[in-house]
Amino acid sequence: MTVKGNTPSSTHPPLLPTPEVDIFHRLRLLRSRRVGISTYKRLLIEHGTAQNALAALPEVARAAGVQRYDICPEAVIRKEIATGYALGAQLISQDDPDFPQSLLDLPDCPPFLWALGDISLLNRPMIALVGARNASSLGTRMAKSLAANLGEAGYVIVSGLARGVDAAAHHAALATGTIAVQAGGVDVIYPAENADLAASIANTGLRLSEMPIGLQPMARHFPVRNRIISGLSHATVVVEAAAKSGSLITARDALDQGRDVLAVPGHPFDARASGCNMLIRDGATLVRSAQDVIEALTPLAPTQQMLPMDEPATQNSDLRDTSDLHMQILSRLGPSPLAEDQLIRDLKTSAADITPVLLDLELDGQIARQDGGLLARTN
């Protein structure tokens, strides 16, 4: 992007940047090294405009002890914007009327969101449905039932495009409206098995991400993503979750944001239900059906009527294979680190097959990565 026009004379104040140029500079500021959301906000307040903040950024970095600091190159931002627009995505800033109002009161509200699909869904009441990636058949059926019936009642279903509960909820809400909040770039599908689902969501629903176009998700991106899932929604419903899981992070985010948290109970002997049972013990609303969710949110409920419960669907056939690979990995890892390439050779599999499973286990806190490509089991 470039600004056209004559250079202002010395007797007149400098012209303010156009909205397009200002967005370009603000995105460049946000994408610069060591500039997080809080630093981004502080720099804009201190320097008035993103262009001024960018000019001051090298000196700010030197004062913080960072030498040879380079601002994010303009070419990187041009490529991100051009690639995003070529995909059909829209870049929404906090100042845009289409930006979700429910996020604006968050202290860590994302300054920009890439949106691919129907952005009018952001103006409708939303409910988050989250849960285990290795969901049981009952958990998958419950997620589909809740999503379908809440969708018929007028709610948009928000989730994270993960396997298991997330995928089941998105599938069931395709006809009524669903939003997938992604941990990587809005054009990067994780896990790859959900590629068809992601394409369907882009056609009839909405995919969102605060991350740069093309960014491959890493373990640290998922907890950050979760605050957007809960922040968009009037309430977060947890279907299945272990005691240490990303779903509980989303539930904690919802509580910190002043949103309601609801949970589906499970058998005490099922580890996948332990997180939900803990939430209920600590005061979360117990959910048996979509009607329980609607009654808990009566002041916010849409006027559309509930339709009869849908018939349960079958569990994703890939879950058993994934679970088997989980067990094989955990059986070969212990407290002593093992090289990832050695693990791949031991399992006689490919890096493409094992990498997403390792990420799942890392997100669940069952394994930890160490320097030099080493892996160790944490429990």
FENSUL-V860096 format. One record per helix or strand. SS is the DSSP state (h for helix, s for strand). FROM is the first residue (numbers start at 1). TO is the last residue. Records with the same first field share a line. If there is no record, write none. Layout:
# FENSUL-V860096
SS = FROM-TO / FROM-TO
This chain:
# FENSUL-V860096
h = 19-31 / 37-47 / 50-63 / 74-87 / 101-103 / 119-123 / 137-152 / 165-173 / 192-204 / 219-232 / 246-256 / 271-281 / 290-296 / 298-300 / 318-332 / 340-347 / 351-363
s = 90-93 / 112-117 / 126-130 / 156-159 / 178-181 / 206-209 / 235-238 / 260-263 / 285-286 / 338-339 / 367-370 / 374-377
